[in-house]
């Protein structure tokens, strides 16, 4: 009998729902056959990932919900500006470097006269806001993008 990695004895093919995969139980090591369709059903019932490492390209075909800490070294994405309007994370999002291909749109920013007004309004250090046009010059124009210090 050939070894599994012997592609001459075992040709590569695209799996279908009836394709059998070989596996074993962790306890006892009994060898089992699994249909791809059965694994698909199991995976859809248990979609939680605790760790995901991607080397190369990855595609997510649906919503990505992050409830903890999302740490990203650096990445480049080319998306429509409206992508950023719906970007939310329940925890802290940390991005070391971000290259955006296209013009991002920041919507829903709070407006304050100046940094003192932003502090009084409850913004934390490094929160982004825009001026409301009521501040002293040069902040007497509405819409200036500011970072709370």
Secondary structure, 3 states (H helix, E strand, C coil): CCCCCCCCCCCCCCCCCCCEEEEECCCCCCEEEEEHHHHHHHHHHCCCCCCCCCCCCCCCCCCCCCCCCEEEEEEEECCCHHHHHHCCCCCCEEEEEEEECCCCCCCCCCEECCHHHHHHCCCCCCCEEEEECCCCCCCCCEEEEEECC
